[in-house]
C-alpha cells in the first residue's frame, strides 16, 4: 500500500468518526463522554496532520504550488492545528 493510499483511507475513517460523534453528541450521557470523544479525535487528527506535513508539505510543496492547492492545504492544516 502506498502512503498516499493509507492517508486517504484515514480521511475516510475521519469522515465516519465525525458522523458517529455527531450522531452520538445529542444522546451522550455526560460532558465527560463528549470530552473523551473529542480528545481521541484531536489526537488522531494531530498525528495525521503531522504525517501529511512531514511527507507532503516539505518535500512536495512545489507540486502543491503548481497544482494551485498549496494555500488550501496550508489553510486546512492551520485550522486543524488551531482547533
Buried (B, 14 or more C-beta within 10 A) or exposed (E): EEEEEEBEEBEEEBEEBEEEBEEEEEEBEEEEEBEEBEEEBEEBBEEBBEBBBEEBBEEBEEEBEEEEEBEEBBEEBEEBEEE
